[in-house]
Amino acid sequence: MSMIQTLGTILLLVPSLVGTPAPAQQDTWTDFRFLMGTWVSVGETPEGSGGFTLEPDLQGRILVRRNEADLPATKDRPAARHEDLMVIYRVPGGEQVKASYYDNEDHIIQYTVSPLPEKGGLVFVSDAMPSAPRFRLTYTAAGADTVAIKFEFAPPGKAEEFRTYLEGTARRTTPAH
């Protein structure tokens, strides 16, 4: 048997080894529905302009957020383009939601995600580590197709002393598929 035939046989057997797919579940992303779709930043800000998408992927098992921002030049830095990717998932066997964030500036952030039912929103909070900053990203519904966004950080050793880094509003241009 050639190497290609062997590889083909292995790939055909893998689905049977991992079992059958789990039965369809109820909507596990109810708290995220207000944020799904394609969004653009509203208004000109000194921080720049951009937008993001939030869409289900892997047959609804995860959500993927892709974000981009064009940052104008300042006296301290040249113009730049920021891109990031966030994968949101439910921890198997539980209700806990986590998110993994990656960007083109080599940042990786692990978040725990919680709904804000009283505000109609979501908050993403990174774990507190003594020698690293802590981050908090909050999305709050501000209308049918408008969302307020706030990104905060807490300095190392001061895990609860969050300070606003960026704040803005986005408008939905396309609902989720």
Secondary structure, 3 states (H helix, E strand, C coil): CCHHHHHHHHHHHHHHHHCCCCCCCCCCCHHHHHHCEEEEECCCCCCCEEEEEEEEECCCCEEEEEEEEEECCCCCCCCEEEEEEEEEEECCCCCCEEEEEEECCCCEEEEEEEEECCCCEEEEEECCCCCCCEEEEEEEECCCCEEEEEEEEECCCCCCCCEEEEEEEEEEEECCC
